[in-house]
Amino acid sequence: MTSATTHYPSHYINGQWIKAESQQTLPVHDCSTEALMATVPAGTAAEAEAAVLSARAAFEGWAALPVETRAAYLDKVAAGVKARTDELALAIAREVGMPLKMARAVQVGGPAWHWSNFAKVARNFEWQKTVTNSLVVREAIGVVGCITPWNFPLSQITLKIAPALVAGCTVVLKPSEIAPVNAMILAEIIHAAGLPPGVFNLVNGIGPVVGEVLATHPEVDMVSFTGSTRAGKRVGELASQSIKRVALELGGKSASVILDDANFEAAVKATVAACMLNSGQTCSAHTRMLVPASRYEEVKSLAQAAIAKFNVGPSLDESSRLGPLVSAAQRDRVLGFIKTGIDEGADVIAGGATAPPFAQGYFVQPTILGIKPTDTLAQEEIFGPVLVVICYQDEDEAVAIANSTIYGLGGAVWGGTDERAIAVARRLRTGQVDINGGLFNANAPFGGYKQSGNGRENGIYGFEEFLEYKSLQLRPAVA
């Protein structure tokens, strides 16, 4: 079932599949077996421009449709995603490496919910209000270029194009060239939903070609990008030349702060799980565990017990809790970081720089290292199954360490009471903080401080990113 290679010859532009101009293709590998699972066309700048112009031509008519009409299209897409859950989950498990059962729930179940939820958000939204003598209205920003990553590919695509479409925008999507198969399936679902031509467009390709057209083209009004901070800086630089709106969801180095009166068993177990999700390939992963120095040995034992339950194996193996990384380059990068940590004197609590014994696949064993707050691994985003443990002397030092990186995306605080944990969380310069194991809320704003980006995703907060304000100044009523 998974041995054949699927070749996608076309981009999706102006409501139809257009055969690629170039013969060059981009390979997609199964990260558990390293086998070639698919190819997609390497898009050209001309194809990206054609998609932009198609989106521009479709914008006025799409934005003028009743909200209910646009929301109904989203409901159709949601139904299509649900109907093809198994196919999407299999593709993502192979492309990204998340175990299949979890990929079905997280990587597909989440997006299906968001498609429906954004339809509800738009239906319930207050599109205009009176402010003294002004009528303040909300309108779609225009054509949106969406550039998305490989780690949660369908989720990140959905969190951009679903709210943009229902807001009245038209879009051009450039999915990750590493994990594009799920995007091709989604394009088929959108086509089947019957959206008008040009409203949604997809051009595969690499960032320096297709992505840069979206960031620079004068007919693109907004760029929404998720990826590395380095690439986000490039997108922001290019987009600034035409004063586009830019939404950036970038890197993270999130801290889980365990206070001295916390439930240590629960806190350590949850922090390890929050770090290891998707083999650590999560921008908001809790990759730094900050603990009282006096409890370090206790934390080590708890962490070793927690990490022992993360069975590493191929993504299609039902016994696997941790799959491979997305590519050989990512595997080698993560192993290099682990080696750097060890060379700098890290205490190896679990794992290490030796890859697990698999004949194929991009595997890294889950690793926990005790380090100093000044070490490389306390600052750099590793993007792999690596948790670092850092000791602090008091609460003020814990806060200082948590805030000591260029990032500010996620985090957690564990305390004896919610009140104490909340008081510490308010001092953290980060976009979201889990309090004593508080669950992720897909309607709450998701995004970061500092070099973790700007703008927010999820629910009404993500929806409003794609809207402009317009004030209509009204004459006073004649007496």
C-alpha positions as CSV (number, residue, x, y, z in Angstrom):
1,M,0.0,0.0,0.0
2,T,2.9,2.4,0.7
3,S,5.5,1.2,-1.8
4,A,4.4,2.9,-5.0
5,T,5.6,6.4,-5.8
6,T,3.0,9.0,-6.6
7,H,3.9,11.7,-9.2
8,Y,2.0,14.9,-9.1
9,P,2.6,16.8,-12.5
10,S,0.5,19.9,-11.9
11,H,-0.2,23.0,-9.9
12,Y,-3.7,24.2,-9.0
13,I,-4.3,27.6,-10.6
14,N,-7.5,29.4,-11.4
15,G,-9.7,26.5,-10.5
16,Q,-7.9,23.8,-12.6
17,W,-4.9,21.6,-12.5
18,I,-2.2,23.2,-14.8
19,K,0.6,21.0,-16.0
20,A,3.9,22.3,-14.7
21,E,6.1,24.3,-17.1
22,S,9.4,22.8,-15.8
23,Q,10.4,19.1,-15.9
24,Q,12.2,19.6,-12.6
25,T,10.5,17.8,-9.7
26,L,11.0,17.8,-5.9
27,P,11.3,14.5,-4.2
28,V,9.2,13.5,-1.1
29,H,10.6,10.7,1.0
30,D,9.0,8.4,3.5
31,C,11.0,9.3,6.6
32,S,10.7,5.9,8.2
33,T,12.1,4.0,5.2
34,E,13.8,6.7,3.1
35,A,11.9,5.5,0.1
36,L,10.7,7.9,-2.5
37,M,7.0,8.2,-1.9
38,A,6.1,11.1,-4.2
39,T,7.3,13.9,-6.4
40,V,5.8,17.3,-7.0
41,P,6.7,19.9,-9.6
42,A,9.2,22.6,-8.9
43,G,7.2,25.7,-9.6
44,T,8.6,28.7,-11.4
45,A,8.3,32.4,-10.8
46,A,6.0,32.7,-13.8
47,E,3.6,30.0,-12.4
48,A,3.6,31.8,-9.0
49,E,2.8,35.1,-10.7
50,A,0.0,33.4,-12.7
51,A,-1.5,32.2,-9.4
52,V,-1.3,35.6,-7.9
53,L,-3.0,37.2,-10.8
54,S,-5.7,34.6,-10.8
55,A,-6.3,35.3,-7.1
56,R,-6.4,39.0,-7.8
57,A,-9.0,38.6,-10.5
58,A,-11.2,36.5,-8.3
59,F,-11.0,38.7,-5.2
60,E,-13.7,41.2,-5.8
61,G,-16.4,38.6,-6.6
62,W,-15.4,36.4,-3.7
63,A,-15.3,39.2,-1.2
64,A,-18.8,40.3,-2.3
65,L,-20.4,37.0,-1.6
66,P,-22.6,36.7,1.6
67,V,-20.7,35.5,4.6
68,E,-23.0,32.5,4.8
69,T,-22.0,31.4,1.3
70,R,-18.3,31.5,2.0
71,A,-18.9,29.7,5.4
72,A,-20.9,27.0,3.6
73,Y,-17.9,26.3,1.3
74,L,-15.7,25.9,4.4
75,D,-18.2,23.3,5.7
76,K,-17.9,21.4,2.5
77,V,-14.1,21.4,2.8
78,A,-14.4,20.2,6.4
79,A,-16.6,17.3,5.3
80,G,-14.1,16.5,2.6
81,V,-11.2,16.4,5.0
82,K,-13.1,14.1,7.3
83,A,-14.0,11.8,4.5
84,R,-10.3,11.5,3.5
85,T,-8.9,11.3,7.0
86,D,-7.2,7.9,6.5
87,E,-5.5,9.0,3.3
88,L,-4.4,12.3,4.8
89,A,-3.1,10.7,8.0
90,L,-1.1,8.1,6.1
91,A,0.5,10.7,3.9
92,I,1.5,12.9,6.9
93,A,2.7,9.9,8.9
94,R,5.0,9.0,6.0
95,E,6.0,12.6,5.1
96,V,6.6,13.9,8.6
97,G,7.1,10.9,10.8
98,M,4.4,11.2,13.4
99,P,3.0,7.8,14.3
100,L,-0.2,7.0,12.3
101,K,-2.7,6.9,15.2
102,M,-1.5,10.3,16.5
103,A,-1.3,11.7,13.0
104,R,-5.0,10.8,12.4
105,A,-6.1,12.5,15.6
106,V,-3.7,15.6,15.7
107,Q,-2.6,16.2,12.1
108,V,-6.0,15.6,10.5
109,G,-8.6,15.8,13.2
110,G,-7.4,19.2,14.3
111,P,-7.6,20.7,10.8
112,A,-11.0,19.2,10.1
113,W,-12.3,20.9,13.3
114,H,-10.7,24.2,12.4
115,W,-12.4,24.3,8.9
116,S,-15.8,24.0,10.6
117,N,-14.8,26.3,13.4
118,F,-13.7,29.2,11.2
119,A,-17.1,28.9,9.4
120,K,-18.8,29.4,12.8
121,V,-16.5,32.3,13.7
122,A,-17.4,34.1,10.5
123,R,-21.1,33.5,10.9
124,N,-21.0,35.0,14.5
125,F,-18.6,37.9,13.7
126,E,-19.6,41.5,14.2
127,W,-18.8,42.8,10.7
128,Q,-19.7,46.5,11.5
129,K,-20.4,48.7,14.5
130,T,-21.3,52.3,15.1
131,V,-18.8,54.5,16.9
132,T,-20.4,57.9,17.5
133,N,-20.8,59.4,14.0
134,S,-18.7,56.6,12.3
135,L,-19.7,53.3,10.9
136,V,-16.7,51.0,11.4
137,V,-16.7,48.1,9.0
138,R,-14.4,45.1,8.5
139,E,-13.3,44.0,5.1
140,A,-11.1,41.4,3.6
141,I,-7.5,42.5,3.2
142,G,-7.2,41.1,-0.3
143,V,-4.9,38.5,-1.9
144,V,-2.9,36.5,0.7
145,G,0.2,34.5,0.0
146,C,0.5,31.6,2.4
147,I,3.9,29.9,3.0
148,T,3.6,26.9,5.3
149,P,6.0,24.4,7.0
150,W,6.4,20.7,7.1
151,N,6.0,19.8,10.8
152,F,2.2,20.2,11.1
153,P,1.6,20.7,7.4
154,L,-2.2,20.4,7.1
155,S,-2.7,22.2,10.3
156,Q,-0.6,25.2,9.3
157,I,-2.2,25.4,5.9
158,T,-5.7,25.3,7.4
159,L,-4.9,28.0,10.0
160,K,-4.0,30.3,7.2
161,I,-6.3,29.6,4.3
162,A,-9.5,28.7,6.1
163,P,-9.8,32.0,8.0
164,A,-8.5,34.0,5.0
165,L,-11.1,32.4,2.6
166,V,-14.1,32.9,4.9
167,A,-12.9,36.5,5.6
168,G,-13.3,37.2,1.9
169,C,-9.7,36.9,0.8
170,T,-8.3,34.9,-2.1
171,V,-5.1,32.9,-1.5
172,V,-2.0,31.4,-3.1
173,L,-0.5,28.6,-1.1
174,K,3.1,27.4,-1.3
175,P,3.3,24.3,0.9
176,S,6.5,22.9,2.2
177,E,8.4,21.1,-0.5
178,I,9.3,18.5,2.2
179,A,5.7,17.5,3.0
180,P,3.5,18.6,0.2
181,V,1.4,15.5,-0.5
182,N,-1.2,16.4,2.1
183,A,-1.6,19.8,0.5
184,M,-2.2,18.2,-2.9
185,I,-5.0,16.1,-1.3
186,L,-6.5,19.2,0.3
187,A,-6.4,21.0,-3.1
188,E,-8.5,18.1,-4.5
189,I,-10.9,18.5,-1.6
190,I,-11.2,22.2,-2.2
191,H,-11.7,21.7,-5.9
192,A,-14.5,19.1,-5.2
193,A,-16.1,21.7,-2.9
194,G,-16.7,23.9,-5.9
195,L,-15.0,27.2,-4.9
196,P,-15.0,29.7,-7.7
197,P,-11.9,29.7,-10.0
198,G,-9.0,31.7,-8.6
199,V,-10.2,31.8,-5.0
200,F,-7.7,29.1,-4.0
201,N,-4.4,28.4,-5.8
202,L,-1.5,26.1,-5.0
203,V,2.0,26.3,-6.5
204,N,4.6,23.9,-5.3
205,G,8.2,24.9,-5.2
206,I,11.0,26.2,-3.1
207,G,11.1,29.4,-1.0
208,P,13.7,31.3,-3.0
209,V,11.6,31.0,-6.2
210,V,7.9,30.6,-5.4
211,G,8.0,32.0,-1.8
212,E,9.8,35.2,-2.9
213,V,7.2,35.9,-5.6
214,L,4.5,35.8,-2.9
215,A,6.6,38.1,-0.6
216,T,7.4,40.7,-3.3
217,H,4.5,40.7,-5.8
218,P,2.6,44.0,-5.8
219,E,-0.7,42.2,-6.2
220,V,-0.3,40.3,-2.9
221,D,-1.7,42.3,0.0
222,M,-0.5,40.0,2.9
223,V,1.9,37.2,3.5
224,S,1.3,34.7,6.2
225,F,4.4,32.6,6.9
226,T,5.2,29.8,9.4
227,G,8.7,28.5,9.6
228,S,12.2,29.3,10.9
229,T,13.1,32.7,12.3
230,R,15.8,33.0,9.8
231,A,13.4,32.5,6.9
232,G,10.8,34.7,8.5
233,K,13.3,37.6,8.6
234,R,13.8,37.2,4.9
235,V,10.0,37.2,4.2
236,G,9.6,40.3,6.4
237,E,12.4,42.1,4.6
238,L,11.0,41.4,1.1
239,A,7.5,42.2,2.1
240,S,8.4,45.5,3.6
241,Q,9.3,46.9,0.2
242,S,5.6,47.0,-0.7
243,I,4.3,47.6,2.8
244,K,2.4,44.3,2.9
245,R,0.9,43.1,6.1
246,V,3.0,40.2,7.4
247,A,2.0,37.5,9.9
248,L,4.9,35.4,11.1
249,E,4.8,32.3,13.3
250,L,8.4,31.4,13.9
251,G,10.7,29.5,16.3
252,G,10.6,28.9,20.0
253,K,12.6,27.8,23.0
254,S,9.8,27.4,25.5
255,A,10.4,26.9,29.2
256,S,8.5,24.7,31.5
257,V,9.1,26.2,34.9
258,I,8.6,23.8,37.8
259,L,8.3,25.7,41.1
260,D,9.4,24.2,44.4
261,D,5.9,23.4,45.6
262,A,4.7,21.8,42.4
263,N,3.6,18.2,41.9
264,F,7.0,17.1,40.5
265,E,5.8,13.7,39.2
266,A,3.0,15.3,37.1
267,A,5.1,18.2,36.0
268,V,8.1,16.2,34.8
269,K,5.9,13.7,33.0
270,A,3.9,16.3,31.2
271,T,7.0,18.4,30.3
272,V,8.7,15.4,28.7
273,A,5.5,14.7,26.7
274,A,5.2,18.3,25.6
275,C,8.8,18.3,24.4
276,M,8.5,15.0,22.6
277,L,5.3,15.6,20.6
278,N,6.0,15.0,16.9
279,S,9.5,13.9,17.8
280,G,10.2,17.4,19.1
281,Q,9.4,19.0,15.7
282,T,7.0,21.5,17.3
283,C,7.7,25.2,17.5
284,S,6.0,25.6,20.8
285,A,7.5,22.4,22.4
286,H,8.5,22.7,26.0
287,T,12.2,22.1,25.4
288,R,13.7,23.6,28.6
289,M,12.7,22.3,31.9
290,L,13.6,24.7,34.7
291,V,13.9,23.1,38.2
292,P,15.1,24.0,41.7
293,A,18.7,23.0,42.0
294,S,17.9,21.2,45.3
295,R,15.5,18.8,43.4
296,Y,17.8,18.0,40.4
297,E,18.5,14.4,41.3
298,E,14.8,13.7,41.9
299,V,14.0,15.3,38.6
300,K,16.5,13.2,36.8
301,S,14.9,10.0,38.1
302,L,11.4,11.2,37.2
303,A,12.6,12.2,33.7
304,Q,14.3,8.9,33.1
305,A,11.1,7.0,34.0
306,A,9.0,9.3,31.7
307,I,11.2,9.1,28.7
308,A,11.5,5.3,28.9
309,K,7.9,5.0,27.8
310,F,8.5,6.7,24.4
311,N,9.1,3.7,22.1
312,V,10.9,4.8,19.0
313,G,9.9,3.2,15.7
314,P,8.5,3.6,12.2
315,S,5.5,5.8,11.9
316,L,3.3,3.0,10.6
317,D,4.2,0.6,13.5
318,E,1.3,0.7,16.0
319,S,3.8,0.2,18.9
320,S,5.7,3.4,18.0
321,R,5.1,6.4,20.3
322,L,8.0,8.4,18.7
323,G,8.6,8.3,15.0
324,P,11.6,9.5,12.9
325,L,12.5,13.0,12.1
326,V,11.5,14.5,8.8
327,S,14.7,14.2,6.8
328,A,18.3,13.1,6.9
329,A,19.4,16.7,7.2
330,Q,17.2,17.3,10.2
331,R,18.4,14.1,11.9
332,D,22.0,15.1,11.4
333,R,21.3,18.6,12.6
334,V,19.7,17.3,15.8
335,L,22.5,14.8,16.4
336,G,25.0,17.6,16.0
337,F,23.3,19.7,18.6
338,I,23.3,16.7,21.1
339,K,27.0,16.3,20.4
340,T,27.6,20.0,21.1
341,G,25.7,19.7,24.3
342,I,27.8,16.8,25.5
343,D,31.0,18.5,24.4
344,E,30.0,21.5,26.5
345,G,29.8,19.3,29.6
346,A,26.1,18.3,29.6
347,D,24.9,15.6,32.1
348,V,23.4,12.9,29.9
349,I,20.2,12.0,31.7
350,A,18.8,9.9,28.9
351,G,19.6,9.1,25.3
352,G,22.6,10.7,23.5
353,A,24.2,11.2,20.1
354,T,24.0,7.6,19.0
355,A,21.1,7.0,16.5
356,P,18.7,4.1,17.3
357,P,19.4,0.8,15.5
358,F,17.3,1.0,12.4
359,A,18.5,0.1,9.0
360,Q,16.6,2.9,7.4
361,G,14.9,6.1,8.5
362,Y,15.8,9.4,10.1
363,F,15.7,8.3,13.7
364,V,17.1,10.0,16.8
365,Q,16.7,8.6,20.3
366,P,14.8,10.8,22.8
367,T,17.4,12.6,24.8
368,I,17.5,14.6,28.1
369,L,20.5,16.6,29.0
370,G,21.3,18.6,32.2
371,I,23.0,21.9,31.1
372,K,23.8,25.4,32.2
373,P,21.6,28.4,31.2
374,T,24.6,29.8,29.2
375,D,25.1,26.6,27.1
376,T,24.3,26.5,23.4
377,L,21.4,24.1,23.9
378,A,19.8,26.6,26.3
379,Q,19.5,29.1,23.5
380,E,19.2,27.3,20.1
381,E,16.0,25.8,18.8
382,I,16.9,22.1,18.2
383,F,13.6,20.9,16.7
384,G,14.1,17.3,17.7
385,P,13.4,15.0,20.7
386,V,15.8,16.8,23.0
387,L,14.9,18.2,26.4
388,V,17.3,20.2,28.5
389,V,17.1,20.5,32.3
390,I,18.4,23.8,33.8
391,C,18.6,24.5,37.5
392,Y,17.7,27.7,39.3
393,Q,18.2,29.0,42.8
394,D,15.0,31.0,43.3
395,E,11.9,32.2,41.6
396,D,13.4,35.4,40.2
397,E,16.2,33.4,38.6
398,A,13.8,31.0,37.1
399,V,11.9,33.8,35.5
400,A,15.2,35.4,34.3
401,I,16.3,32.1,32.7
402,A,12.9,31.5,31.1
403,N,13.1,35.0,29.5
404,S,16.7,34.8,28.5
405,T,16.3,33.6,24.8
406,I,15.4,35.5,21.7
407,Y,12.1,33.6,21.5
408,G,8.8,33.8,23.3
409,L,6.3,31.4,21.9
410,G,5.1,28.9,24.6
411,G,5.8,27.7,28.0
412,A,4.4,26.2,31.2
413,V,4.4,27.0,34.9
414,W,3.8,24.3,37.6
415,G,3.1,25.4,41.1
416,G,1.5,24.3,44.3
417,T,-1.5,26.5,43.5
418,D,-2.8,27.9,40.3
419,E,-2.6,31.4,41.8
420,R,1.2,31.1,42.3
421,A,1.7,29.6,38.9
422,I,-0.4,32.4,37.2
423,A,1.6,35.1,39.1
424,V,4.9,33.6,37.6
425,A,3.3,33.1,34.2
426,R,2.4,36.8,34.0
427,R,6.2,37.6,34.3
428,L,7.1,35.4,31.3
429,R,7.5,37.1,27.9
430,T,5.8,34.5,25.8
431,G,2.6,34.1,23.9
432,Q,0.9,31.3,25.8
433,V,1.6,29.5,29.1
434,D,0.1,26.3,30.4
435,I,-0.8,26.5,34.0
436,N,-0.5,23.2,36.0
437,G,-1.2,21.2,32.9
438,G,-3.9,23.4,31.4
439,L,-5.0,22.0,28.0
440,F,-4.4,23.6,24.7
441,N,-7.3,25.8,23.6
442,A,-7.8,25.9,19.8
443,N,-9.9,29.0,20.1
444,A,-7.3,31.0,22.1
445,P,-4.7,33.1,20.4
446,F,-1.6,31.3,19.3
447,G,1.6,33.2,18.5
448,G,4.7,34.7,20.0
449,Y,6.6,37.5,21.5
450,K,10.1,38.7,20.4
451,Q,11.6,36.7,17.5
452,S,8.9,34.0,17.7
453,G,7.0,36.3,15.4
454,N,3.9,38.5,15.2
455,G,0.3,38.0,14.6
456,R,-2.0,35.3,16.0
457,E,-3.7,32.2,14.8
458,N,-6.8,30.2,16.0
459,G,-10.4,31.2,16.4
460,I,-11.5,34.8,16.1
461,Y,-7.9,36.0,16.7
462,G,-6.6,34.2,13.6
463,F,-9.7,35.3,11.6
464,E,-9.2,39.0,12.3
465,E,-5.6,38.8,11.0
466,F,-7.1,38.8,7.5
467,L,-9.4,41.8,7.9
468,E,-9.0,45.6,7.4
469,Y,-10.8,48.4,9.3
470,K,-12.7,51.0,7.3
471,S,-14.4,54.0,8.9
472,L,-17.3,55.6,7.2
473,Q,-17.8,59.1,8.7
474,L,-21.6,59.8,8.7
475,R,-23.3,63.1,8.6
476,P,-25.4,64.1,11.6
477,A,-29.1,63.4,11.3
478,V,-31.1,66.4,10.1
479,A,-33.4,67.7,12.8
